[in-house]
Amino acid sequence: MRREVIHSDGAPKAIGPYSQAIRAGDTVYLSGQIGLDPPTGALVDGLSAQAHRVFLNLRAVCEAAGGTLDDLVRVSLLLTDINDFAKVNEIMATYFRAPYPARATYQVAALPRGARIEVEGVMIVPRA
């Protein structure tokens, strides 16, 4: 199956050997996003700002693939502190509508650049 690279200038450039997203058929696999500001590449300060930036970055990649956050069928949240779970839920609810994507949440020891949150996803977007 052919793989198509998805890129958005509205999300940070990849900081390693990976793509922002890859389309395979009608499925788009979105790489994890952390709270990097796209123009500067700097990590924004604080959990709330990072969570909002993550979802804005994901939205930009979804749109570059021809979809929206509502087309995500699965997301994984990685948190450096599971005590941030309730706040991230509150913020996530402002970006998604029911039916919500399936989700898994993990506490991890560390994330790139000292981020407190990372989110990755899988989206289904039929080709036009």
C-alpha positions as CSV (number, residue, x, y, z in Angstrom):
1,M,0.0,0.0,0.0
2,R,1.2,3.5,-0.9
3,R,2.0,5.8,2.1
4,E,1.5,9.5,1.7
5,V,3.3,12.0,4.0
6,I,1.0,14.6,5.6
7,H,2.6,17.9,6.6
8,S,1.2,21.1,8.1
9,D,3.1,24.4,8.7
10,G,0.5,24.9,11.4
11,A,2.2,22.3,13.5
12,P,5.8,22.0,14.6
13,K,8.3,20.4,12.2
14,A,9.3,16.9,13.2
15,I,12.2,16.8,15.6
16,G,13.4,13.5,14.5
17,P,13.2,10.9,11.6
18,Y,9.4,10.8,11.4
19,S,6.5,12.5,9.7
20,Q,3.8,14.6,11.3
21,A,1.4,12.0,9.8
22,I,1.1,9.2,7.3
23,R,-1.9,8.3,5.2
24,A,-2.4,4.7,4.2
25,G,-5.6,4.3,2.3
26,D,-8.4,6.0,4.3
27,T,-6.4,5.9,7.6
28,V,-4.2,8.6,8.8
29,Y,-1.7,7.9,11.6
30,L,-0.8,11.1,13.5
31,S,2.6,11.2,15.3
32,G,2.6,12.4,18.8
33,Q,2.4,16.2,19.3
34,I,3.9,18.0,22.3
35,G,3.3,21.6,23.2
36,L,5.7,23.2,20.8
37,D,4.8,26.5,19.3
38,P,5.1,26.1,15.5
39,P,6.7,29.4,14.5
40,T,9.4,29.3,17.2
41,G,9.8,25.6,18.0
42,A,9.8,26.4,21.7
43,L,7.8,24.5,24.3
44,V,5.0,26.6,25.8
45,D,4.9,27.0,29.5
46,G,2.6,25.1,31.9
47,L,0.3,22.1,31.6
48,S,-2.8,24.1,30.3
49,A,-0.8,25.9,27.7
50,Q,0.9,22.7,26.6
51,A,-2.4,20.8,26.4
52,H,-4.1,23.5,24.3
53,R,-1.0,23.7,22.0
54,V,-1.0,19.9,21.5
55,F,-4.7,19.9,20.4
56,L,-4.1,22.9,18.1
57,N,-1.1,21.2,16.6
58,L,-3.1,18.0,16.1
59,R,-6.0,20.0,14.6
60,A,-3.6,21.5,12.0
61,V,-2.3,18.1,11.0
62,C,-5.8,16.7,10.8
63,E,-6.8,19.6,8.5
64,A,-3.8,19.0,6.3
65,A,-5.0,15.4,5.8
66,G,-8.5,16.6,4.9
67,G,-10.1,15.9,8.2
68,T,-10.9,17.4,11.6
69,L,-10.3,16.4,15.2
70,D,-13.8,14.8,15.1
71,D,-12.4,12.3,12.5
72,L,-10.0,10.9,15.1
73,V,-11.1,7.4,16.0
74,R,-8.4,6.8,18.6
75,V,-6.0,8.9,20.6
76,S,-3.3,8.1,23.2
77,L,-2.4,10.6,25.9
78,L,1.0,10.4,27.5
79,L,1.4,12.4,30.7
80,T,4.4,12.8,32.9
81,D,2.1,13.2,35.9
82,I,-1.1,11.2,36.0
83,N,-2.4,13.8,38.5
84,D,-2.8,16.1,35.4
85,F,-5.5,13.7,34.0
86,A,-8.5,15.7,35.2
87,K,-7.2,19.0,33.8
88,V,-6.3,17.4,30.5
89,N,-9.8,15.8,30.3
90,E,-11.3,19.3,30.8
91,I,-9.2,20.8,28.1
92,M,-9.7,17.9,25.7
93,A,-13.5,18.3,26.0
94,T,-13.2,21.8,24.5
95,Y,-11.7,20.4,21.3
96,F,-13.8,17.2,20.7
97,R,-17.5,16.5,20.3
98,A,-19.4,13.2,20.9
99,P,-18.9,10.5,19.8
100,Y,-15.4,10.9,21.3
101,P,-12.5,8.9,20.0
102,A,-11.4,5.8,21.8
103,R,-8.5,6.7,24.1
104,A,-5.7,5.3,26.3
105,T,-3.8,7.4,28.8
106,Y,-0.4,6.5,30.2
107,Q,1.9,8.1,32.7
108,V,5.5,8.1,31.4
109,A,8.8,8.9,33.0
110,A,9.7,11.7,30.6
111,L,8.7,13.3,27.2
112,P,10.8,15.1,24.6
113,R,12.0,18.6,25.4
114,G,10.6,18.3,29.0
115,A,7.0,18.3,27.8
116,R,4.3,17.4,30.3
117,I,1.8,16.0,27.7
118,E,2.0,14.3,24.3
119,V,-1.0,13.1,22.2
120,E,-1.0,10.9,19.1
121,G,-4.0,9.7,17.1
122,V,-5.5,7.6,14.3
123,M,-8.0,9.2,12.0
124,I,-10.2,7.9,9.2
125,V,-10.7,10.2,6.3
126,P,-12.0,8.7,3.0
127,R,-10.3,10.1,-0.1
128,A,-12.5,12.5,-2.0
